[in-house]
């Protein structure tokens, strides 16, 4: 009987931990997502925000990812040599709009070094849709990658960030 009660208690505690994110308001979950992203230290925690069936579109690069495994491989923080060039955060959120289960976040990535190349700063707009458990089911990234000549050519609208 004691073992049965212990198993029941463990099940209830585990269910409560899993459901904890589901009971948070979408705005709180989105804030936590971008806080985790900005620190860029805990990739496994970062990936917990995504549903297994999440879709992810990087409009500029033209990537259309169909599930969490593809998203994890694409965003892999352990690939390449990444270094912050200033501060302890990689991004700053300047505006966030929450409506129902949808969130649109504006901000910029700070300059950083990746495999010895200085990149950024990059303006971004990221839209996200969350399911009933507050997991991301759809994300669309619009990131103004620089230096432009490496990626696309054209005018660099991010120059105003360099002097911030």
N, C-alpha and C positions, 0 to 999 in steps of 0.2 A: 504494500500500500504506500509506503514511504517513497519507493522508487517511482511509482505512478504519479504521486503528487509532485515530485521533483521534476519529472518529465513534463507534466502539465505546466508547472511554473516556468520552466525553461522555454517552452513553446510560447507561452503568453508574453514573456519578456522579449523574446526574439521577434514576435509579431509586432509588439509595440515599437521596437527599435526600427523595424522595416517601415512601419506605418507612420513613424514620426515625421518624415519628410512629406508624406502625403497630407498630413494635417496642417502643415505650415502654409501660409498664404504664398501664392506664386511670387509676389514681390520679394518676400524674404528668401525664397529659394533662389531667385535670379540674383539677388545681392550676394548670396553665399557662393553661387557659381562664379561670378566675376571676381569676388575676393580670392577664391581659390586659384582662379586663372591668373590673377595679377601677381600672386606670390610665386607661381610656377615652381612649386616644390613637391607637391603630392599628386602625381599623375593618376594614381589609382583612385584617390578621392575625386579628382576632377572627372574621371570617367563614370563615377556613380550617378552623375546628374543625367546621363543619357539612358533612354529606354533601349532595350535590346533591338528593337525594330526602328530606331531613330533614322531619319533621313537627314543628310547634311549636304548643302550646296555651297561651294565656294565659287561665286559668280565670276570673279575676275580670272581665276585659274581654269574655270570650266569643269571643276570636279563635282560629280554627282554621286554621293556615297549612299548606300542602301541600308546599312545596319551599323550597330555599335562596333562590331569587329573591324569594319572598313574605316570607321571614324577613328578608332584607336590607332590603327596603322598609319593613317594620314597625319594625325596630330602628335604622334609619338614624341614626347619630350626627351626621350633618351637617345634619339638619333641625332647625330652631328654634335659639334662642339658649340654650346650656347653660353654666352656671357652677358650679364647685365653691364651696361656701361655707366649707369648712375642709379643710385637709390636701391630700394629693396623690392620694388614692384616693376613689372614689365608693362603694365597698362594702367590708364586712368579712365574712369567712366565720367563723362561730362553731363550725360542726360539719360534718363531711363523712363520709358512710358510703359505702364502695365494696364492692359485692358482684358479682363476675363482671364483666359489661359494663355494670352499672347503678351510677349515682352519685346520691345524694341529698345536697344541700347546703343548709344553713341559714345564715342570716346576716341582715344588714340593709344597706340603702342609706343612706348619709349624707344629710343635708339638702343640697339644691342648688337652684339657680334655673333655671327653664326658661321662656323667653319672659317674663321679669320676674316670674313667680310662684314663691314659695318652696314647695318640695315636700319631703316626707319629714320625718323618717326613715321608712323602710319596712322592716318585717320581710319576709323572703322564705323560701320553701322552693322549690327548683328540683330537679326530678328529670330525669335524663338517661339515655338508653340509647345505647351506642356500638356500631358495627359492627366487623367483623374488622380494619379499617384504623384503628380508633380515631377515627372521625368520628362526630359526633352524628347519630343517625338519628331520635331522638324526644326532645323536651324539653317538660316541663310546668312552667309558672311559676305559683306561688301567691304573689302579692305584695300586701301589705296597704297599698294606696294611700291616701295622705293629702294634703291635708286631705280627710276623708271627705265633707264636704258637696259638694266638687267632683265626686266620683266616685260614692258610693253612699249616703251617710248612715250612721247607726249609730255605735256606740262606737268610739273610736280606741284600739286596743290598742298603738299605737306610742308613746304619750306617755311611757312609761318610758325610751325611748331619747333623748329630748330632753335629759335631765339627765346623760347619760353623758359 
